[in-house]
Amino acid sequence: MNASEMLTKLKALVGEVGKVHFERVALAYKLLGNKEWIESEFNGDDWKAAEFLEEECFGDLCGAMSLWDLLKIRQHFPKEADWARCKWNLAKLMAECKTDTPKVTRTAIKKADYEAVQQQAAESAAMLKKERRESASKDERIAKLEKDCTRLNRENAVLRGRIEELERLLGKKFGMAGVA
């Protein structure tokens, strides 16, 4: 293989690897947007899900750039053509993200505060779920009681009719008018 052939092959590999990186980041982006997956696998903890993906699927890239940076690039450049335009250069793509977006000020919170808020949210969600279940159960109970009440009112009307008929028959048999 001569130098020209090696260079051609090397350039082709860059494009192939770039497409693979784009696809991997796109899949991670979609996974982290999938609330059902995060709920079932990480109890709704987005950070744990991202840490898992970073450790399991991006070890080769995250030494140079975090998964969050890769996701920021994906959000800013959702089309593969944009990545190809920058020749799959992640540092160049990240630099363009930084120049195109305004500086964001961060608000620091303690992890314990964040976890407390997450715990309260989880408790509130569980309480809401429980209340909805109880409400549905009570609605079913009310519907059953209404049905029973209607049935009993019908039976009561039938029995009153029978009583009136018996009183009428007794009145005729014993010659008493208006026995009641």
PEJOKA-V104229 format. One record per run of one state. SS is the DSSP state (a for helix, b for strand, c for the rest). FROM is the first residue (numbers start at 1). TO is the last residue. If there is no record, write none. Layout:
SS|FROM|TO + SS|FROM|TO
This chain:
c|1|2 + a|3|32 + c|33|34 + a|35|42 + c|43|45 + a|46|57 + c|58|66 + a|67|76 + c|77|79 + a|80|85 + c|86|89 + a|90|100 + c|101|110 + a|111|173 + c|174|180
